[in-house]
Amino acid sequence: MSHAASSEAFSGVILVARGDKVLLRQAGGLADPARAIPNTVDTPFPLESLTKQFTAAAILLLAKDHKITLDDPIEKYYQTLPPTWNNITIKQLLTHSAGIVDCNPCKISSYRDYIDLSLAKPSAFPPGEGMLYSNAGYGLLAAVIERVTGQNYGQFIETNIFMPLHMAHSGSGVLPANGALGYIQNAGDTGWRAGQRAYLEFHTGFGNLYSTVDDMLLWVRALQNDTLLPRALRDAMFTDYGHQYGFGVRISEKFGQREIWHTGADAGAGYGAIEELFPEEGLTVIALFNNSGLTKNPVTLTVEGKAVTFRSTPARALVEDLESLYFTGKQPH
């Protein structure tokens, strides 16, 4: 964990586990650089787009209880859709195949504003005929959950996922007082720059949850047994429906292993999250961090079937080092 000791590198918490055995659980950097408050293993961080897998699981819970079907048209639950979107199904939203173009940037005061402004844009393609990653699509799924259950999204997740799994340090909306503040420090910077406010409460369904690494390990373990979802629905969640995407998770191969993973980031706010599961190996890697600055190290990942190379965050560099060390005995950096 030499990376975590460097002030210009990793700031957050990293957890590596194989099965039920935790191999590494360590915090690095500062939760509040201005007051020199360190991150601890119990510090909560925004999950950013890792929220989407909770949204997907919530939809599958409703399907399990026969309250919805994945082939239901979204207009059944969201009546203000423009006519061109009437044929979109829940499954197409789950797999980012609805053709919805996000309204970035846009001024919003609620997640429904984000949905409506996105739906006002022309579609990228007819529903089901392509793949375009869409936050607004997962916002629509949150609206389905609220319409069907009569609860707000956060209440449903708390009651049906967090509480049964004993994820006591997870929640939705504004981070608690002990949450990490977002900062940005790029390679070569002499100091930290505070990130902008994250506005988690405006990102319902696609980026409004927060958690700790210990709670997230409970979550990943639950997705590997029948605690929350039966095998058939978990298999559906982890199926590649094209472009290496399932329901709220990416599916690819790494180190010769099948990998189920996702990332989340709000680079402007300084936050990010990485979750990677190698199911055959039983290896889980979780990183939650509050420095979205960039290192000088390039990293190449397979995203939607294509190799993408970019400058890595300190967290991504650390994850790559640890996974390489585990699978090959060598660190790339």
N, C-alpha and C positions, 0 to 999 in steps of 0.2 A: 504493500500500500504506500510506496514512496510517493506516488502521484498525489495521494490525499494529503501529504504533509506539505506540499508546495503551495504557497499562497496564490500563485497564478494558475493553479491547475484545478483539480477536482474539489468542488464544494457541494457536499450533499451526503447521502448515505448509500452504501453499496451492500448488497446481501447476495451471497452465493450459497445455494443449498443443493445437495444431492439426496433425493428422497426426503426423509425426515431429518437428515443430518445437516445442520448449518455448518458450512465450511468457512465462511467469512461473513462477518457482520460488523461494519465499521463506518464511523462518521468521519468526515474531513471538512475542513474549511469552516466558514462562519455563517450562522443563521442571520446575524445582524452585524456586518462589518463595522458600522458606525459606532456600535456600543461594544464591539469585541465579544459578542456572545457566540459561542461555538455551536455548530450543529451537533446533535446527539443522535443516537440510534432511534430515539423516540420522537424526533422532530417530524411534524407533518409537512407535506409538500403537496402542491397541486398535482393531480394526475394528468392534467391536460387531456390528450386524446386517448389515454388508457381508459377514460370514462366510457368510451364507445363499447368496450366489451361488457361493461355492466349494463348498458342500455340493451345490448343484444341479448344478454342473459335474462333481463327483465321481460323482453318480448317473448323469449322462449318459455318463461314461466307462465305467461298468459296463454300461450299456445298449449302448454301442457294441461292447463285447466280448462281448455276448450272455450276460452273467452274471445280468442281471435284465431285466424289461420294466417299463415305466412303468404298465402295467395290473395288475401283480402285487398281490395283497392283502397288506397289511402283516403280517397274522397269519402269513404264510409265514416271516417273519424275526424276529418279536417275539411269542413264544408266550404271554406273560403278559398279553395284551390282554384287557380285559373283553369279554364276548360281543357287547355292543352296538357294538363298534368293528371287528368282524371283516371288514366289507365295505369298509373304507377302503383305497384304492389308493395306490401311491407317487405317482402324478400328482396326486391330491387333496391329498397332503401338500405337494407342490411348489407348488401354487397356492393354498394356504390355504383349500381348500374342503372340508376333512374335518369341520368342526364342532367341533374340539377347543378347549376353553376353558382358557387358561393358569391355573396356580395362583399367581396373584400377589395378595398376597405369600405366600411359603411358605419354610419352613426346609429347606434341602437340603444334602447333602454330596457329591453327584455329579449329573451331568446325568440319569442314570437315575432318581434320586429325583424330579427335576422332571417327567420324563415320567409316572411312575407317579402322582404326586399330581395332575397335570393330567387324566390319563385317569380318575381316580376322580370327577371332576366330571361333572355331566350335560352331554350334548352340546348345542351351540347350535342345531343343525339336523341332519337326516339327511345323511350324507356325499354331497357333490356337489350339494347344494341351496342353497348360499349361499357366503359368503366371510367368514371371520373370521381375521384375522392371528394366527398361532400360533407362538410360539417352540418349544413342545413338539412341534409337527409336524416341525420341522426337527431337533429332538433325535432323533425317531424315525428320520428319514432318516440321521442319523449312526449310529444303531444298526444300520440296514440295511447301511451301508458296512462297519462292523466285523464284522458277522455273515458277510457275503459274502466279504470279503477276508482275514479272520483277523488283520488289523492294527488297531491303534487308529486313531481318526480322524486324529489329528495326523500319525502316521507315513504314512498313505495320502496325505494332502494334501501332505506334504513330498516324498514320492517321486514322485508322479504329477502334481503341479502346480508347486510351488515350485521344485524342482530343474530340471525341463525348461525352465521359463521364466526360470531364473537369478534367481529372487526370493530372493537370499541373505540379506536382512535381514528376512525374514518367518518367522513361526513360530506355535506354538499354546501355550496355557496361560499361565503367569506371564510378565509382561513382563520383558525383559532389564534389566540394571542401568542401561543408558543410556536406558531408556524414560521417557517423560514421566509425571510424577505428576499425578493429576487434582485440579483445583481449581475453585472456583466463585466467581465475582464478578459479581453483578448490577449493572445500571446504578444508580449512586448509592452503591454500597458503597465504603467507605474502604479496605478491605483484602481479601485473599484468604481463603477458607475451604477447608481441605483436604477433598477428597471422601472418601467411605468406600471401603474396599477393594473392588476390582472383581470378584474371584473369577472370572476368565476360565475357569479350569479346570473350573468347574461348568456352563459354558454351551456344551458341545460341540455343534457343528453349527449353532448359532444366534448365538454371540457369543464364541467362544474364540480367535479368530485375532488376530494383531497384524501390522503392516507399516509401511512407509514410503511416502511419496508416489512415490518413484522406482520402487519395486517395484510399486505399484498401477498406475502407468502401463504397466509391462510387462504386467500382467494385463489391463487394458482393451484394449490393442493385440492381445493374444492372442485376445480374444473377437471380434475383427474380421477374423481370418484363420483358416487351417486348422492353425495351430500346435498347438492342443490338441484342438479339436473340429471335425468336418467341418461343412460348411455346413448340412446338414439339421438337425443337432442344435443348432447355434447359432440357426437360425431358430426351432426349437421353443422354445428358451430365451427368445427375445425376442418370442414371440407373446402377444398379450393374450387370456387365457382367460376374461375377464370381470373387471370391477372394476379394469381397467387394471393387471393383474398377470400376469407370465409365470412363469418358474422362478427365484425368488430376485431378481427385478428388477421395478421398477415401469415402466410404459410410459405416457407421456402426451404432451402437446404444450405447447411453451413457445416464445415468440417466433416462432410460426408454424412451428416445427421439431418433428419427432419427437424425443422425448427418452426415453432409457433411463437410469434412475436408481435410487438407493436411498440411504437414510440409516441411521445407527445411533446410538444414544445410551444412555448410562447416566448420567442426570442426577445421581443421587445420588453417583456416583463422580467426576463431573466430566469425563467423556469423551464424544466424539462424532465422527462421520465423515460426510462427504458425498461422493458420487460421481455425477457427471452426465455423460452422453455424448450428444452430438447427432450421430448417425451420418452424416447427409447432409452436414453441415458439417465433419465430422471433428474436432469440438471436444470436448475432455475437460477437466473441471474436477474436481479432487480436493482435499478439505480434511480434514485430520486434526487434531483439536484437543483441548486439555485445560482448557478453560474452558466449562462448560455453563451459565454464568449467562445471564441474559436482558437484552437491550437494551430501550430504549423504543420501538424501531421495529417496527411490525406487518409481517408478510409473509403473502401468500396463495399457497398451493400447491394444485394439484389432486391429491387423494389418493383413490384408489378411485372416481374419477369425480365427486368432490364438491370444491368450493372450500372450503378450510379456512384460516382466518385465525388467526394466533397471534403472540405476541411472539417475535421472532427471537433466536437466539443470535448473538453477534458473528460466528461463522463463517458462519452463514446470511446475515446482512446483507452480509458481504463477498462471498460467492458471488453474491448477487443483484446487487450493485453491479457486479462484474466482468462478469457475463453481460449485464447491461443495457448496459454500456459497449461491449461487443463487438458486440452485435446492433443497438443503437439509437444508439450514440454518446453516450448520456446515463446518468448515475448517478441512481438514484431517491432516494438519501439524501445 
